[in-house]
Amino acid sequence: MEFNLFKNNKIADFYIEETAFSGVKKITEKVSNDIYMVTGARPHIHKDIHVASELIIVGTVGKSAIIEQMNQQGKLDLSTILSKREVFSFQIVKQPLPNVEQALVIVGSDKRGTIYGLFHLSKRLGVSPFVDWCNVIPEKQMEIVFTKSDNVVSREPSVKLRGFFINDEWPAFGNWCMKNYGGFNAKAYEHVFELLLRLKGNYLWPAMWSARFQDDGPGLLNAKLADEYGIIMGMSHHEPCLRQGEEYKYLRGKDSIYGDAWNFRKNKEGITRFWQDGLKRSGKFENVITVGMRGEADTAILGKEATLADNIKLLLDVLKTQRSLIQENVNEDLSQVPRMIALYKEVEEFFYGNEEVEGLIGCKELEDVILMLCDDNFGNLRTLPTQEMRKHKGGYGMYYHFDYHGGPISYEWINSSYLPKIWEQMSMAYDFGIRDLWIVNVGDICTQEFPLSFFLDLAYDFEKWGTAAINQQENYARQWIKQQFHGIFNQDEQEKIYKILNGYTRIAHKRKPEAMNADIYHPVNERETKKTLEEIQMLLNLAEELYQKVSPKNLTAYFSLVYYPAVGILNLYKMQLLTGLNHYFAKLGVMIANDYAKEVANCLQRDCSLIEEYHTMDNGKFFGMGMSEHIGFTNWNEEGCQKPILMQVMPANKPRIIVMVEGTNQHVEGSAWHPNRLYLKDFLEPDICVASIALYNLSNLKADYTIKNNVEWLTCSMLNGTLDGEHCMEQIEIRIHRDKLVKDAKGEICITTPTGDCVIEIPAEKIDTKKWKHNTFFMQKDYISIEAEHYTECKPGREQSAFLCINDYGKTKSAMKVYPTTAYFTAGVDAPYLEYHFVVKEEGNYEAEFYMQPSNPVTPDNKILYAVSCNEEVIKVYNAIESGQKVGDYGYLWANGVLNNIRRRVQAIECKKGCNKLRIYAVTPGFVLEKLVIYPSGKKPPECFLGPAETYYVGRDK
């Protein structure tokens, strides 16, 4: 059985009854235009049946006589979608009607089901969800034929309410609306609604900084259009009863019927009337009504002097009042009115209470209300429902962030969210029973298209992309790229796009761009700045290569979805890293600092030109979307943000050279009265064959150098040379020839510069690894650094619980986390554990530093517990949360963790000479281990942002 949608230049038309939902009719027109873009032929949309060989019939259960007729005649089986939520059937039906030979029947269980079915047709044609939003032009097709294999009945979405929040919309989204549409009106929201539906979302919080969704349509046009399309509207976490904060600012006053104080104690009558009028006006539409109350402008409801009991009592009064208002003005049967309270920031404390004060948890005013839990604004979930809490009748939601305006540092410019992190956190939310509402703050939407797609697909089909799909984000990304760029880029070029998207988001994941500055990465230790710059340049080259290849008609799609967000982030990182190098070398008087200053200036100019191109392309389609400040935040927000401050070096008056051991902070100029001995320890690791030193000029004058080597097992890439004002740096490769190394040895090379000699001491050792297990580490330097996935043993716990590796998750490699994520354990009894083997040369006291994902406790007890034992000695339980740490506290403990996206804890261990075994047990949910570093007590490795690079282990050189 075949259905010829487009064959021999003939296009099948649509049939949709007059009784159909008006929103379904409008979406049918959009899909008709999709077909036109793909084929060059536009289907007609008929409201009367006519003679046709092929026809696309669109209907909704309960709104279509034709659909009901086919069902009764046995030509269509509606039992697969009846009484289901947002489900569609996409079927080829032979002779569905007397005058029609064959039909493609798209029928939904409800309005949104039909709309999703229509957009499924667009998807099958290769039309991207961003066809309108980013002008992704689909590939032309000469023939489109569907067969029986294309028949499908969709799944019921995993999460009931799925959507995003347009927030922090000035200056970007606000200017976009004003320039392109004249305001936050229905013309602007038409595009937002279409995007949400194409992404299979159904729920929206509208812009709210200066906008009034219910007034800006103009009038109720925004709300009416949303209802027509089946968009379920909500208001943000602090805007109850379908009224936005801006509305109260606009309507308040000494003579206003609503009073002049957003204060439920002093102005109860005015506030109650304000809510009542909002419910009367908008309660007729499909909504999720926010309940509760916070202070104006997203602040606490009462002042700092109020007690916990005061806040809880007031909130209970508010909830009782709102409950009565909703019954009176929307529906007496509250079970038919979806409501939500956001346990955001301080409201979470009001919900749980404490030992002295009973919280709102379990109160009858909330028994049928969705309890929306939240992350910490930086993508780390806060508390989650316990097994007992999961019985809550109203269900649970999650408010997540890709964008945030607040402390410790705002991030609002370009997407900096990383798919593995989103997956790890949101799959855990689902595991803990949060399945009724997912909403994500996307700021201005633009540049968030990639993570937003994943977030909504995860919510729509959790079975496909959720907990059971560990490490499938790479496959998701490749499918997403193919969806956008099939026919634009070939497979090899799509693979380059994958490297760009994964690369830039992983770099941004390590530190938000607004929070980057010259002091974050160490300029020389572990070569972390150099390695990061090399990675950045590789990604920039790939992005530029594709920019030069893409055709003009497809430039908008590539530029907006890939090039602008990637190059914007990478260029900013490059600028700050180069600034760090400028500062470091300038303080040493090294002339290369001036070259770095010039590169920084180029980066700053590139930032400006990139935004200008974004704003002017495609007739200003994205105008305003790049306006957010993003460079060098010194406070929580843009006020006082600082562009790079550069240093200039004036040349020395005579020839001078400084010698540095790369990867370390060691440097010397060679003067006889200064320490002039440096240590290159790279060759202590048996798989390292090449290391390097660098020579830098401190003047513009010619400065000669010579190198003498005293051992045959070492060779240098150069033995002499000259530096001057043009050639002010030389990197010397030192290579070890281990076949000439009979036993442990210590070599020296001597470097003669214009001001004296310096000696590089180079030890080397031979290690017999045959007797050691795979992944056994050796303390060849002064520490051992272990990526968490390189364990020697991974033992499961109770009921096959076990640590699993999340690929590419950590700041430097991956991470280990226990699944199922909801389980609690007793260390040494039923807990899964990781065992690491490592060899030290001396017994004694050591420290183990654990690098962990900055997870928050899943319960209010402020504990993420794990346990440690060394050499099977007594097991000690530790809390990853430091004493005094509190989510949202802008002080060092919590803020430092979220800004650096890592939490580090140090535990003392006793080691014996030789091989030691360190076991790490999971105890409570939320423990995610990325790396561990072991070193003698009090001898911490040189500090660097990413931590010490992984050291040698058995199997690394395989």
Summary of the structure (lengths in Angstrom):
residues: 958
radius of gyration: 31.5
end to end distance: 54.4
largest distance: 104.0
contacts: 3386
relative contact order: 0.07
helix: 33%
strand: 24%
